[in-house]
Structure formats: C-alpha cells, structure tokens
Amino acid sequence: MGILDFLFGNKSEKIKDFKDRGAVILDVRTKNEYDQGAIPGSKHIPLQQVQSHINKIKAWNKPVITCCASGVRSGSAAALLRNNGVEAMNGGGWLSLHKKWEA
C-alpha cells in the first residue's frame, strides 16, 4: 500500500464500489473539452452549472463520480455535491478514470 492509499484510501476500490452500485459519471469539463472525447455513457454538466442542476443530479438517485481534465474541477464538483447530500467522489482526470472504469 502506497502512502497516498494510506492517506486517502484506494481510489480504484472506491470507484469499483461506486460502479457496482450503478454510479453515474459526471464530466464537469467545458462543452468543447467534452466534445473532444469523453467516457461513453457519462453525463455532462460543466462545473459552473452543477449548482443549478443539484435537484436533477439528486433525482438520479445514484452515487456520482465526477471527472474533468486533471481532477481539480471534479474535486470541486464532488465537494459541492456532497455538501448538498449527494454521494459523490472525485474520479480525477477523465482519461485515467476511463481506464479504471473499463478495468
């Protein structure tokens, strides 16, 4: 176990747990970024619009894994969702999340 796993838990295991429970991947990048490539089946709501879509996201009634280009915006989105009663985690950058999601 690496120091990051010790400090923050194993993200791959948490992603698997969320996936097993029917999680939704929420990509919070801009439309232009999303249009250039995304995880198949992911939902797209740019970070600046997440707050105004909280009720829609809650209605999914599923855990949410956020992603963006590097993990910074998705970290903000995941915190915002958790603060509003949504079970959410930061999946980080969409390319690395895609590899873990498909594993």
Buried (B, 14 or more C-beta within 10 A) or exposed (E): EEEEEEEEEEBEEBBBEBBEEEBBBBBBBBEEBBEEEBBEEBBBBBBEEBEEBBEEBBEBEBBBBBBBBBBEBBBBBBEBBBEBEBBBBBBBBBEBBBEBBEE
